Amino acid sequence: ALLAAGGAAVLGTVAAARRLRVTDTPHGGTAVTTRHGNELSVQGTLDGRSTDPVVVFVHGLGACPAYFAWIARAFGADRPWLMYNRAGYGPSRRRADGEFTLEESVDDLVDLVEAAVPEGRQVALMGHSLGGEISRRAAVRLGSRVNSVVYVDSSHPGQLTRSAQQGATAPRIGEGLRTMAISLRLGFGSLMRTPDPVANLPEQVRDKVRMEFADSRVWTAAVREWKAVEQDFPSFTGPLDALDTHALVLSAQRTVDRDPDHLLMHKDLADAHHGDRTVRSAVIEGADHDGILTDPQYAAATLRHLLAFLADTAAREPEARPGLPAGTEPSGLTAASEENR
């Protein structure tokens, strides 16, 4: 028993040291404090030399900004971009009081854009998985600040009710996330196998991402977000809020092959954007939900669609329109359409 206790203490010390590294502010980064008091770690290449929309990367549940590393590396310093950790992930801290809801993350994204992007400069919100849902809701609120929304194998607020498969697996997802959070809180991160998406990322970011995934707080944040999803999504009755922005909807082939209902929900998303805007959809052949960004082969296909879309829409600014008043609660998200408009 003493040996076991000693081993647990050592593992706990290692976990604490890892958390200190994970919460260091990244070199060259900054922090934004939102209306909820949350402190968001932000990195990017934003400067005054370009007038192109700033691409803001919004990561998925139980993921991290580095999932966009192949895209950001291809952008380099020539194209403006920002990436951030949501509250509770990596160096970002959640200071909000009260129960978490998805609208808190939407508020945080709205505040980040207002604080980090110069006034009058537009953004292209690029969200993966749950990040797509958060991006869409933020786009409704930000109004004419948003040039376009890019959905990468995005979530849909009706997915737990419209997809029998996803409705059936939802309890197991929550259980798995909770088990992971508890195991890592006990200090077993050093025994964790590196997830496949991490192994496929650029070498320069792998070690940091491994440390993030071995930190219990990342999984605690994922548990918190999933609980909010289970409370929020079943209340969605539609329709999706109309958006007067351009849109690119990218679906992973393995996702929609496994669950054809999700492709129909992706079509809903594209259809929610006004017909006089550029709206494109594509299925990335062979890609799975994470690999669409993290696998270099599929990330290259994603990048090709993205660059063509940005080139065609950067100069096409949607007409000015007001954002929704503070406190308005926009409805949820969808994902891809088969048509280009």
N, C-alpha and C positions, 0 to 999 in steps of 0.2 A: 504494500500500500504506500509506504514511504517512497519507494522507487517510482511508482506511478505518479505520486504527487510531485516529486522532483522533476520528472520528465514533463509533466504538464506545466510546471513553473517555467522551465526553460523554453518550451514552445510558446508560452504566453509572452515571455520577454522578447523572443524573436518577432512575434506578431506585433508587439508594441513598437519595436524599432522599425518594422516595415511600415506601420501606419505613419510614423514621423516622416519617412521618405515620401510616402504617397501624398501626404498633405503639404509638402513643400511647394511653394509657388513656382511653376515652371520658369526657366530662364527666358527672359524676353516677354513674359506674360504680364497680365494685369488682373485686377479683380474688380467686379461690379457688385455693389450692394443693392439689392432689390427692395421694393416696398415692403416685403415680408421680413426684411432683415437678413435674407439669405445672401451668402457671399459666394459669388460665382467666379471661378478661375477661367480666364479668357486668354486665348492666344490667336495670333493672326498676322496678316501682312497688310493691314489697312494703312494707306497713306493718302496724301492729297494729289498724287500724280495721275490717278485714273478717275474717270467719272462713271465707270461701269458699275452695275449693281454689285454690292458686296455679298458674296455667297456665305451664308451662315449655316454651318453644319450642326444638325441636331441629332444626337445619338439615340439609340434604342434603349429599351428596358434591359437592365443587366448587361449593358455594353459600355463603351467608352468612346470619347471623341476620336481616338486613334484608329477606330474602324474606318475613318475617312482618310487614313494616312496616304494610301496610294493616290487618291484624288488630290489631296493637298500638295503632295510632292510633285505631281504633274503640273499643278498650278504654279508652283514656285513663288517667286516674288512678283511675277508679272501680272497676276490676276488677284484682285483683293478677296480675302476670305477671313472668316473668323470661326473658331471652334471653341466650345466651352463644355465644362462638366456641369451637369445638372446638380442641384443641391443634394449633398450626401455622397456624390461620386468623386473619387480622387481628391484633389485639393479643395473642392467646393464644399462649403459648410451650410447645413440647414439650421437656421436660427428661428424659423417661424414657430409661433405658438399654435396649439390646437391641432385638430386632425387634418392630415394631408388630403388634398383633392387634386385632380388633374389641373384644375383652374389655377392652382398655385404655380405649377410649372409653366402654364401659359403666361401668367402675370410676369414670371421671371424672364421669359424670353422677350416679351414686349419691353420690359424695363431694360434688358441688355441691349436691344436694338436702339432704344432711345438714348442710352448712355454712351454706347461704344461707337455708334455710326453717326457721322456728322449730319446735322439737320439738313434736310433736302436731298440727302443721298438715299437711293433706293437699295433694297436688299432682295436677294433670291434665297428663300428659306429652303434648305435641302434636308429633309428628315427621313431617317431610316426607322422602320418598324413603328414603335410608339412615338418616336420623334416626328414621324409624318403627321400623326394625329395632333400632336402639340403644335407643329408648324402651321397646320391649317387653321386651327383655332386662333393662333396668334395673328395669322394673315387677316382674318376677319376683323380683328381688333385694330391692327396697324393701318388698315385702309390703304391709301395711296403710297405709303412708304414701301409697299411690297410690289416689286416688279413681277415676280413669279414664285411659284412653289414647285419644288421637285420632290416627288414622293418615291422613296426607294423601298420596295416591298412593304408598303405601309400598312399599318393597322387601320381598322374600320370600326366605328362605334357600334355597328350592328353585328360584329363577327361572332359574338357569343350566343346570339339568338338566331341569326340567319344561317350559320354553319353548324350543323349537328355535330360534326367532327370537333370543332373548336369548343363548342359548348360542353362536350363530353370530357375533353382533356383539360379544361380549365382548372378543376380542383387539383389535378396532379401537378400542374405547373406551380401553383401556389405552394403545395407541399414540398416540391423539390427545392424551390427558392428558400423556404424556411429552413429546411435541413442543411442547405449549404451555408446559410448565415450562421446557424448555431454551431456547426462544425468549425467554421473559421474563427468564430468568437472564442472557441475553446483552444485555439492556437494550432490547428492542424493544417494551416495554409501551406507549410513546407512539404506536406505530403500530397498536395493537389497536383493532378496531371495537367499539363498545359493544354488548354482548349485548342482545337484545330484552328479556329479563326485567328488566334494569336500567333500560332506557328507560321501562318501564311503572310503575316504583316511584314513591312520592311524591317530589316534587321535593327535599324537605329531605334525603333520604338518598342521592340518586343519585350525587353527586360522591364521597362516601366509598366507596360500593360500586364505582364505577369504579376508584378507586385500589386497592381490595382485589383486584379482578380483574386489575389490571395488575401485581400483585406476584407474583413467581415462587413465593414461599413458599406462597401459597394453592394453587397447582397442584401444588407438591411434596407438600403435605399430601394433595391429592386422589389423586395417584399412589400414595402410601403406603396410603391407605384402599382404593383399588381393588385393589391387590396383595393386601391382607388379605381383601377380599371374594372374590377368585378362589381363595384358599387355604381360606377358611372355608365358603362356600356349598356347594360340591360334596360336602362331607362330611355335609350334612344329610340324614337319612333319615326324619325325622318320628317321631311326631307333634309338633305344636307344644305347648309347655308350656301347661297350663291356667292361666287367670288369673281371679281372683275380683274383677274390677274392671268398671266400666262401660266401654263402648267405642263410639266413633264412627269409622266407616271411610268415607273419602271417596275416590272414584276419579275421575281425569280421563277424560272421554269419549274423547279422542284416544288416550290410552294403551291403554285396553281395546278400542277399535275396532281398533287396529293389532295388538294382541296379546291375543286373547280368553282365552288361558291365564292371563294375569295377573289377570283378573277372578275366575277360579276360585280363584286363590291368595289374592286378597282375601277371598273367602268363607271360606277356611280361617282367616283371622285372626279374623273375627267369631265363627266357631264355636268358637274356642279360649277365649272368655270364657263364664263360667258362665251358665246359662240364667235364673237368677233376677236377673240384673243387666240394666240397660238397655243394649241393644246395637243400634245403628242403622247403616245403610249407605245411601249415596247416590252416584250418579254425577253429577258436575257437567258439565252439557251444554255442549259446545263447548270445554271447557278442555283445554289440553295439560299436560304434566308440571310445568312451572314456572308457567305462567299460572294454574293453580288457586289460586296464592297471589299472584303478582306482577301479573297483569292486574286492574285495578280492577273490571271487570265480573264476572269469575269469582271474585275474592276476596270480592266482596259476597255471592255465592251461598254460598261456603264459610262466610262469617261468619254468615249466617242459620242454617245447619244447626248451627254451633258454638254460637251463643248459645242456641238452643232446647234443645240437648243439655245445656249447662251449667246452664241454669235447671232442667231436670228432674232433674239428678243431683247438684247441689250439696248438697242436704239428705239424699240417700240414701247414707249412708256404708256401704261394704262392711264386713261384720263383721271384727273384728280377727283377723289371722292372722299368723304369724311370717314374716319374710323368710327366704330360703335362707341357709344358713351361708356365711361367707366362703370363697371358693375354689370354690363350686359353679359349674358351667358350664352355664347355661341354653341351651336350643336356640333356633333362630332365630325369625323373624317371618313374617307374612303380611300380606294386605291386605283386601279388603272383602266383605260379605255382602249378599244381596238382601233380607234380612228384618229387621224390627224386633222386638226382644223387650222 
